[in-house]
Amino acid sequence: MEDEGANANIIVWPSVFENNRRTILSASMLGCRGKVQRASGVIHLIVESVSDLTADLKTVSGLDVPFPLVAGRGDEARHGGGGPDNREGKPPEPKPRDIYVPDMHIDTLKLKARNFR
């Protein structure tokens, strides 16, 4: 668990986990109650009870309103374009590279022939 100020470790003992297994594995948001322990700057929350807060998750930061879905370039076939496309301009022509090296002309290369007969 983390907020703007610090981190805290949530410790769930095996007996508490088994008693709350379904809630812990299925909930999208959990509420935990327990004892807080601090030692050497490390904070632990020893969980004693767990509650399912999935229904309350939609009220966090306006998630209960519909999410506006804006059509992107991938949806243009179905929904049409919504503005200028920066891909419509011509890409710049690549400049040819000059790879001529005067010292390495084909006539000046001396290679020993190998006969594999």
C-alpha positions in Angstrom: 0.0 0.0 0.0 1.4 3.4 -0.9 0.4 7.1 -0.7 2.2 10.4 -1.2 4.0 10.2 2.1 5.1 6.6 2.6 4.8 2.9 1.9 3.1 0.4 4.2 3.3 -3.4 4.0 0.0 -5.2 4.4 0.5 -8.5 6.1 -2.3 -11.1 5.9 -1.6 -14.2 8.0 -2.7 -17.5 6.5 -5.6 -18.0 9.0 -7.0 -14.5 8.1 -6.5 -15.2 4.4 -8.4 -18.6 4.6 -11.3 -17.0 6.4 -11.5 -14.2 3.8 -10.2 -16.1 0.7 -13.2 -15.4 -1.6 -13.3 -11.6 -0.7 -9.5 -11.2 -1.1 -9.3 -13.0 -4.5 -12.5 -11.5 -6.1 -12.7 -7.9 -4.9 -11.4 -5.1 -7.1 -11.0 -2.8 -4.0 -10.4 -4.1 -0.4 -10.8 -2.4 2.9 -8.4 -3.7 5.6 -8.6 -3.2 9.4 -5.8 -4.2 11.8 -2.9 -3.1 13.9 -0.2 -0.7 12.6 3.4 -1.6 13.5 6.4 0.7 12.9 10.0 -0.4 13.2 13.1 1.2 11.8 11.0 3.4 9.4 9.1 0.5 8.0 5.3 0.5 8.5 3.3 -2.8 8.6 -0.5 -3.2 8.8 -1.3 -6.5 10.3 -4.7 -7.3 8.9 -7.4 -8.6 11.2 -10.5 -8.1 9.0 -11.2 -7.5 5.3 -14.2 -5.9 3.6 -15.2 -5.8 -0.1 -15.3 -2.2 -1.3 -15.8 -3.0 -5.0 -19.2 -1.2 -5.1 -17.5 2.0 -3.8 -14.8 1.9 -6.4 -17.0 3.5 -9.0 -17.5 6.6 -6.9 -13.7 7.2 -6.7 -12.7 10.1 -9.0 -15.9 10.2 -11.1 -15.7 6.7 -12.5 -19.5 6.4 -12.1 -20.0 8.6 -15.2 -19.7 7.1 -18.7 -16.1 7.1 -20.1 -15.9 9.3 -23.2 -14.4 7.2 -26.0 -12.9 9.3 -28.8 -12.4 7.5 -32.1 -8.8 7.3 -33.1 -7.1 6.6 -36.4 -7.7 2.9 -36.0 -11.5 3.5 -36.0 -11.6 5.7 -39.2 -12.9 2.8 -41.3 -16.0 2.5 -39.1 -16.5 6.1 -37.7 -14.7 8.3 -40.2 -11.8 10.7 -39.7 -12.0 13.4 -37.0 -9.3 15.8 -38.0 -6.1 16.3 -39.9 -3.8 13.3 -40.3 -0.1 14.1 -40.0 0.6 11.1 -42.2 -0.9 12.8 -45.3 2.1 14.9 -46.0 4.9 13.4 -48.1 7.8 12.0 -46.2 11.2 13.6 -46.9 13.2 11.9 -49.7 16.1 10.0 -48.3 19.4 11.4 -49.3 21.7 8.9 -51.1 24.9 8.1 -49.3 28.2 8.5 -51.0 30.1 5.3 -50.3 32.9 5.9 -52.7 36.3 5.5 -51.0 39.2 6.4 -53.4 41.6 4.0 -51.7 39.3 1.0 -52.1 38.7 0.9 -55.9 37.9 -2.6 -57.2 41.0 -2.5 -59.5 43.4 -1.9 -56.7 42.2 -4.8 -54.5 44.7 -7.6 -54.6 43.2 -10.9 -53.6 45.0 -14.2 -53.8 43.0 -16.7 -55.8 42.1 -20.0 -54.2 41.8 -23.1 -56.3 39.5 -25.8 -54.7 40.1 -28.6 -57.2 
